C-alpha cells in the first residue's frame, strides 16, 4: 500500500468519525429537547419537526450521499433551532395570574 493511499484513508476515517460524533451529539441534544418539550407545552408542529429530523437522519434515502451527512446535520440543526425559539418564547410569556376567587 502506498503512503498516499494510507494518508487518504486516514483523513477519510477521521472525517467520517468526526461526522458520526457530531450526529450523535445532535441526537443527544434532540433527546434532551424532547424531554423539555413534554413539560413546556410546545405546539405539536415543533414536536413533529424534531421527530421528522431524527427519522430523516436515520433514513437511508437522503438528498446527499450518506458519507457526507451534511443534509442530516442541517435537518437536525433546523429542528433544534425551532425548539430553542419556541422554548425561549415560552419562557418569556408571563405566568398566568391567579384567579381572584381562588383559595390558597
C-alpha positions as CSV (number, residue, x, y, z in Angstrom):
1,X,0.0,0.0,0.0
2,X,1.4,3.4,-0.9
3,X,1.8,6.2,1.5
4,X,-0.6,8.5,-0.4
5,X,-3.4,5.9,-0.1
6,X,-2.7,5.5,3.6
7,X,-2.9,9.2,4.1
8,X,-6.2,9.4,2.2
9,X,-7.7,6.6,4.2
10,X,-6.7,8.1,7.5
11,X,-8.1,11.5,6.5
12,X,-11.3,9.9,5.3
13,X,-11.6,7.9,8.5
14,X,-11.1,10.9,10.7
15,X,-13.7,12.8,8.6
16,X,-16.3,10.0,9.0
17,X,-15.6,9.6,12.7
18,X,-16.0,13.4,13.3
19,X,-19.2,13.4,11.3
20,X,-20.6,10.5,13.3
21,X,-19.7,12.1,16.6
22,X,-21.4,15.3,15.5
23,X,-24.6,13.4,14.6
24,X,-24.6,11.5,17.9
25,X,-24.2,14.8,19.9
26,X,-27.0,16.3,17.9
27,X,-29.2,13.3,18.6
28,X,-28.5,13.6,22.3
29,X,-29.4,17.3,22.2
30,X,-32.7,16.4,20.5
31,X,-33.5,13.8,23.2
32,X,-32.9,16.5,25.8
33,X,-35.0,18.9,23.9
34,X,-37.8,16.3,23.7
35,X,-37.8,16.0,27.5
36,X,-38.1,19.8,27.8
37,X,-41.0,19.8,25.3
38,X,-43.0,17.4,27.3
39,X,-43.4,19.8,30.2
40,X,-43.2,23.1,28.3
41,X,-46.4,22.8,26.3
42,X,-44.7,23.3,22.9
43,X,-47.0,23.0,19.9
44,X,-47.3,19.7,18.0
45,X,-45.7,21.1,14.8
46,X,-42.4,21.6,16.7
47,X,-42.6,18.1,18.2
48,X,-43.3,16.7,14.7
49,X,-40.3,18.7,13.3
50,X,-38.0,17.1,15.9
51,X,-39.1,13.5,15.1
52,X,-39.0,14.3,11.4
53,X,-35.4,15.4,11.6
54,X,-34.5,12.3,13.6
55,X,-36.2,10.0,11.1
56,X,-34.6,11.8,8.2
57,X,-31.1,11.4,9.8
58,X,-31.7,7.7,10.2
59,X,-33.4,7.2,6.8
60,X,-31.3,5.6,4.0
61,X,-32.8,7.9,1.4
62,X,-31.1,11.3,1.5
63,X,-30.6,14.5,-0.5
64,X,-26.9,14.0,-0.4
65,X,-25.0,10.7,-0.2
66,X,-24.6,9.3,3.3
67,X,-20.8,9.7,3.7
68,X,-21.4,13.5,3.6
69,X,-24.2,13.7,6.2
70,X,-24.4,17.5,5.8
71,X,-28.1,17.3,5.0
72,X,-28.8,15.2,8.0
73,X,-26.9,17.6,10.3
74,X,-28.7,20.5,8.7
75,X,-32.1,19.0,9.4
76,X,-31.2,18.3,13.0
77,X,-29.9,21.8,13.5
78,X,-33.1,23.3,12.0
79,X,-35.2,21.2,14.4
80,X,-33.1,22.3,17.4
81,X,-33.3,26.0,16.4
82,X,-37.1,25.7,16.1
83,X,-37.3,24.1,19.6
84,X,-35.0,26.6,21.1
85,X,-37.0,29.5,19.7
86,X,-40.3,28.0,21.0
87,X,-38.8,27.4,24.4
88,X,-37.5,31.0,24.5
89,X,-40.9,32.3,23.6
90,X,-42.5,30.1,26.2
91,X,-40.1,31.3,28.9
92,X,-40.8,34.9,28.0
93,X,-44.5,34.5,28.3
94,X,-45.9,35.9,31.6
95,X,-47.1,33.3,34.1
96,X,-50.9,33.2,34.4
97,X,-52.1,35.3,37.3
98,X,-54.1,33.6,40.0
99,X,-57.8,34.0,39.9
100,X,-59.2,36.5,42.4
101,X,-61.7,33.8,43.5
102,X,-59.1,31.1,44.1
103,X,-58.3,29.9,47.5
104,X,-54.8,29.3,48.7
